[in-house]
Amino acid sequence: MNTRPMRDFEPRWQALAADARRAQTPLPQMPFGFATRVLARAAAAPAETVEDILGSLSLRALLAACVLCAASAAYACADMLDTRLERPAFEQTLAEELSWP
């Protein structure tokens, strides 16, 4: 864990910035025609078709639908397996149909 207070940041930042200004590293030279080749390759690349876009999006939509179905099935099963005591589902129970004296 860093125990130094935030007030130490500014002097360290200034020292690093001064070191970076003193370091005179020459930039490497790009080969002749490099930018032209990059632009030509980008222009020659085939554009992404609508089918490719729909294909990638439909896979994500299918995955989202599967997750939604699994979540709703889990919710339905949790409700089905509830063991609370309830009224009988029949309108006329067996006790009502028996003839008692």
RAZINOR-V820075 format. One record per residue. SS is DSSP state (~ for helix, > for strand, _ for the rest). Layout:
SS ; SS
This chain:
_ ; _ ; _ ; _ ; _ ; _ ; _ ; ~ ; ~ ; ~ ; ~ ; ~ ; ~ ; ~ ; ~ ; ~ ; ~ ; ~ ; ~ ; ~ ; ~ ; ~ ; _ ; _ ; _ ; _ ; _ ; _ ; _ ; _ ; _ ; _ ; _ ; ~ ; ~ ; ~ ; ~ ; ~ ; ~ ; ~ ; ~ ; ~ ; ~ ; ~ ; _ ; _ ; _ ; _ ; _ ; ~ ; ~ ; ~ ; ~ ; ~ ; ~ ; ~ ; ~ ; ~ ; ~ ; ~ ; ~ ; ~ ; ~ ; ~ ; ~ ; ~ ; ~ ; ~ ; ~ ; ~ ; ~ ; ~ ; ~ ; ~ ; ~ ; ~ ; ~ ; ~ ; ~ ; ~ ; _ ; _ ; _ ; _ ; _ ; _ ; _ ; _ ; _ ; _ ; _ ; _ ; _ ; ~ ; ~ ; ~ ; ~ ; _ ; _ ; _ ; _
